[in-house]
């Protein structure tokens, strides 16, 4: 246990309204994903989690 109470961060448990809002947001995001669309809310999360960067598109390659 922390020796000093100043080192403790109290995080409230979400109320029922907050839990419903989060659940609905997740359901919208999942529905968009099933349709092959990316939700603005989740944009960038997959790349950040995977540590993957997008490969740039190459129009053409020339040999000089």
C-alpha positions in Angstrom: 0.0 0.0 0.0 1.2 3.5 -0.7 2.9 5.2 2.2 1.5 8.6 1.2 -2.2 9.1 0.3 -1.1 11.8 -2.2 0.3 9.1 -4.4 -3.1 7.5 -4.8 -5.3 8.3 -7.8 -9.0 7.6 -7.2 -10.9 6.6 -10.3 -14.7 6.5 -10.1 -16.6 3.5 -11.3 -18.7 4.6 -14.3 -22.3 5.1 -13.6 -25.0 3.3 -15.6 -25.5 6.2 -18.0 -21.7 6.3 -18.7 -21.6 2.5 -19.2 -24.6 2.7 -21.6 -22.9 5.4 -23.6 -19.7 3.4 -23.9 -21.6 0.3 -24.9 -23.5 2.1 -27.6 -20.3 3.6 -28.9 -18.7 0.2 -29.1 -21.7 -1.3 -30.9 -21.6 1.5 -33.5 -17.9 1.0 -34.1 -18.3 -2.8 -34.4 -21.2 -2.3 -36.9 -19.1 0.0 -39.0 -16.3 -2.5 -39.0 -18.6 -5.3 -40.1 -19.6 -3.1 -43.1 -15.9 -2.6 -43.9 -15.9 1.1 -42.8 -13.5 2.7 -40.3 -15.1 4.7 -37.5 -13.6 8.1 -36.8 -13.4 7.0 -33.1 -11.1 4.1 -33.8 -9.0 5.7 -36.6 -5.3 4.9 -35.9 -6.0 2.6 -32.9 -5.2 -0.6 -34.9 -2.0 0.8 -36.3 -0.9 2.0 -32.9 -1.7 -1.3 -31.3 0.0 -3.3 -34.0 3.0 -1.0 -34.2 2.5 -1.1 -38.0 3.0 1.9 -40.2 1.2 2.2 -43.5 3.3 1.3 -46.6 3.3 4.2 -49.0 1.7 3.7 -52.4 4.2 3.6 -55.2 3.1 5.1 -58.5 6.0 4.0 -60.5 9.6 2.9 -60.2 12.3 4.2 -62.5 15.9 3.0 -62.9 18.3 5.8 -63.4 
